[in-house]
Amino acid sequence: MSSIVGIDGLKPTFNVIKFTKKIAIANKESLICAWPLLQRQLIKYKTKFIPVDSEHFTIWTQLKNIDKKNIKKIYLTASGGPLLNIDTKELKNIKMKTVLKHPTWNMGKKISVDSATMMNKLYEVIEAKNIFNLDYKQIGILVHPNSYAHSVIVYTSGISNIILHDTTMKIPIFNTLFGNNKIYKLSKVIDIDKISKLNFQYINKKKFPVLNLLKIIPNSFSFFETILVSVNDLVVEKYLDKKINFIDISKLIIKYANSRDFRKYKKIYPKNINEIIDLNNKISLKIRNLL
């Protein structure tokens, strides 16, 4: 299982594929910044890939033998994070301890901030587009505060699947490692209280403006995905260092993503892993000088 955090996990993930017959990948940056390169490596060494994120894992369990022509839409669910019920006008002065207090998951500081801005959900849409070979228009986001449903698949037949499991990563991790080869009691009986309160909502993009960046990401793979990851990493770092406020995170990410210097990368394709790592380092230095 590849679960090294950040761009640092990219090269180890790529290199280990040749030595294993199955790899479960939890490293988002590999799936976002280097998917075609990883896919080529997976095919070359006949290595089976399994996504570990709960949203992608649940979708993967359902689509293994499904023709993508039969998929009308896939929805990833989002808890809404700690700021879901806070008025947008209050976000400028929101305390960091509130931002870092996720209501349903216990996570590190960086990913907690990404959850609060919904940048993590933007990442997951890119991952889903890559993993399942879909167009961005086939992927949506639904707010689901209790994190019991992890994805919804709508088929062209008119049938939809809502895929549920308890709010724990033990289930996707255990199943990616062992599949059906080992039986272990991981889940409780279906939680009727949670099912009766699924409470799906459409996303409020005024509160979570980074999701508007999905409109400018090209469908064809490019360096632009690396730009988004690099910019977000540096901006969140500045926030955690108390150099900027919470509202500034989204504003700066959107500003840099739309800048002429970075837009040009939409038309440039990485040829190898080292090019992605080099660009990440270059962008990191540039953003540090700008902030």
C-alpha positions, 0 to 999 in steps of 0.5 A: 500500500502506498500511503506516503503523504504528498509529492514525496510519495510519487516516486516511491509509488511509481517505482514499487509497481514493478515489484508487486502484483497488486498495489493499493494507492492512498497517495493523492498526488500520484493519482492526480499528478501522474496517473497516465504515467502510473497507468503505463507502469501498471500495464507494463508490469501487469500490476493490479491497482486498487484505490484506497480513498473511501469514495473511490474504493466504493465506486471501484467495487461497483464498476469493476465489470461495468462498461463506462458507457452505462454510467450517467453520473458519479457523485462523490460525497463530502461531509462539508467539513467543520464550516458547513453550517457557519455563515460565509460572512464569518469565515474571514475571522474563523479560528484555526482550531475550528478549521482543524476540528473535522466533525466526522474524521480524525485527520492531520492539520494539512488535510483538515484545512483541505477539507475545510476549503473543499480542496480535498474534494476537488482533488478527489474529482480529479482522481475519479476522472482519472481512475474511472476514465470519465469526463468531468461533467460525469462527476458531481459532489453531494454534501452528506454530513454524517459520512455514511454514504461514500458515493452515488452511481447513477446508471443510464438504465435509471438505476442508482447505487448509494454505497454505504459503510461505517465512517472508518478507513478500516473497511477500504484498507482491510478490503484492499489488502485482503479482498475476499480472502479473509473474513473479519467483522468490520461493520455493524448492522446497517445503521437505520438512524443514519440511513433515515438521515442521509440528508444529501445537499448540493454544494455551496460554491460561494462558501467553497469557491475552490471548486469553481476551479473544476471549470478550468481544468482541462479534460486532457492530462497536463502539468496543470494538476501539479500546479494546483497541488503545488500552489495549494500546499504552499498556501496552506503552509502559510495559513498554518504558519498564521501568515494569512487568514482562512479566506485568503487560502481560496483567494490565493489558490484561485488567483494563481491557478488563473494567472498567465504564468500557470495557465500555460501548463495546461498544454504541456504534458509530463513525460516522466515522474522527475519532470513533475517533481522538478515542476513542483519544486520550481512552483514551490520556490516561486510561490514562496517568493510571491507570498 
